[in-house]
Amino acid sequence: MDNKRKWVVRAMLIITSCAFVLYGAARGEIEIVWNKAVNICLECIGLG
């Protein structure tokens, strides 16, 4: 693969990743992920 093709593939993957992050945020999944992360952290630390 030449350098231009690698750059195009990387750019497409970044664009696709950003699109999925924005789609998840639009669906309100940020709060769900945040709550799960807080619960996991509190369980590991032993505060919860």
N, C-alpha and C positions, 0 to 999 in steps of 0.2 A: 504494500500500500504506500502510495506516495504521501507526502506531507499535506497536500491540499485535501486529499480524501480523508485523512485522519482528522484534520481540522473540521471538515464538514460533519463527520460522524460525531465528534465531540460536541459541536454546536447543536446538532439535532438532539442529542441526549440531554444537554442542558436545557434546551427549550422545552422538551417533553417533560422533564422533571419539574420545571417551574410551572408548567400548565397543570400538572397533577397536584402540586402544592396549592395553587390557587383554587383548583376545583374543590379540594378538601376543605380549604378555608371558607369557601362559599357555602358549603354544606353545613358549616358549624362544627366541624370535627376538631377544631383547635381546643375547645373547652373539654371535650371528651379526652383527648390525649393529655391535656394538662392535668386533669383530675386523676387519671391513671398514673401519671408520672409522680404526682404528689403522694398518692397512696403507696406506691412502690418505695419511694424514698423514706417515707415515715415508717414503713414496715422494716426496712433494712436498718435504719438508725435505731429502731426500737421505741420510738416515741408514740406510736399509734396503737 
